[in-house]
Amino acid sequence: MLFVCIPVHNEAPTAGLVLWRIRKAFADFPREYELIVFNDGSSDATAEVLAPYADALPLTILGGNQHVGY
């Protein structure tokens, strides 16, 4: 299994596009994969954008309300 970890912070406009492009890239790849997105306390609609992708992709969303990154 291949794990792809993606940190996000206030990425509502681009997070869905990145996930969908990764899905397209793995469509011809015979290995199983899991996408792990760490939402680092986004103050925009990033969490709302990510939520529907959890139903369509092998996706785990982690993170909290407090920004801990750079």
N, C-alpha and C positions, 0 to 999 in steps of 0.2 A: 504494500500500500504506500502511496506517495501522499505526503502531507504538504500543503501549500499554506503558509501563514502570511496573513496580510494585515498590517496595522493600519487603522484609519482614525482620523481626527478631522471632523467637519468636512467630510468628503461626500455629502449628499448628491451633488451633481455628477460625480464620477464613479462612485462605488459600484453601482449596478452595472455600468458599462464594463468595468474591469472584470467583475465576476462573470458576465456573459461571454466576454472574450476568452477568459480562461476556460470556460466550459466548451467553447468552440475549439480551442486548441487541443483539449483532451478528448474530443469526440472521436478522433481516429486513433487514439492512444489506447492500447488494450489493457492497461493497468488500472486497478482501482485507485481512486484518489479521494481525498477529503480536503475541503477548503476550511481553514480556520481564520476567522476575522476577529481581530481584537479592536473593539470600538473604544478608543481611549478618551472617554468623557466628552464626546461630541456635543456641542450646544446647538447644532442645526438638526435637520431631519434625517441624519445618517441612519439612526436606528430604525426609523420607519421605512426607509428605502431598502435596508437590508432584510427586513422581516419576510417579505414574500419570496425572496430567493431561497430561504431555508426549506420551502416546500418543493422547489424545482431542482435544487442542487444538493449534493452531499456537503452540507454547510453547517458548521458550528459557529455560533456567534458568542464571543466572550467580551467581557469588559464591564465597566461600571460608569457611574456618574462623575467621578473625579478624574481629571486629566493628570496622568502620571508620567508622560513622555517628555521629550525635549520641550 
